[in-house]
């Protein structure tokens, strides 16, 4: 016959520590009222016994849930392919784990489902704070979440989330520097394959791209909007490379799009970079594994996630936190960029 183990209670810890259950509650919930020595003795006993608080009971007394929430409004299958998200989440969890805080991750089909998830989590006191990823133009989420009176951090340029605590990378400066480098290599007909312009980072990159080309007196650049996927990029790249005026360099909004674009160039008989140079955004092992290896606008995405996690924990603790610039991504040059070295095969016979 088997016997089930009785659930561990605060009274058990109190008996072993020779203190009252109220003292145990104060110590475990990190509240004043017990000496530091007593607190450490209680925590040590609780750890040895494998005690974990009941989430519902913690909510009733206003204690923290020990969890923060992240909702992604993208297909789950795409997240597994796009290295940015997995690296960012890994960094986020690394920062949270230092404070023994968990991450509650959920996928939503659309913005309304995302907002409904936030409302449910807040009503159920499931999370102590939220991470708002994929900042959008005219994004309603920061204002609505602020009205829920829950701490949150926005990942993206604070100009698109006024008054919110934000952490971001300077995409505009990175794009401008990349355009200047391509011009140094002799390119003048430039193009960009971008994500949807409803995204704040896409709008920033597009604006910086056009302004940099204009400032360098280049012909009007091509900007083609596409779904942030291999399928979307293939269509956009084919459109650019079979047009009457083919660009000699293309900058993509992520590495999946750049890999797909490289495949289209090969299929059309173009040699990269002799006929066309390609640049990805967000470097990864994937960029190093193609032939030729893809040049990429790179920043440490894992560190970016850690930065966001630390900032959110500060906000949860009531620390006044200003928007924080994480990094200015930089171009890593590999085999997919270089000066034009061969006649344009698409112009043969014209």
Secondary structure, DSSP 8 states (H G I E B T S, - for coil): ---------HHHHHHHHTS-HHHHHHHHTT-SSS-HHHHHHHHHHHHHHT----HHHHHHTT---SEEEEEE-S-HHHHHH-HHHHHHHHHHHHHHHHTT-EEEEEE-SSHHHHHHHHHHHHHTT--SEEEE-S-BTT-SHHHHHHHTT-EEEEES-GGGSTTS-EEEE-HHHHHHHHHHHHHHTT--SEEEEE--TTBHHHHHHHHHHHHHHHHTT----EEEE--SSHHHHHHHHHHHHTSSS--SEEEESSHHHHHHHHHHHHHTT--TTTT-EEEEES--HHHHSSSS--EEEE--HHHHHHHHHHHHHHHHTT-----EEEE--EEE--TT-----S--GGGTT-
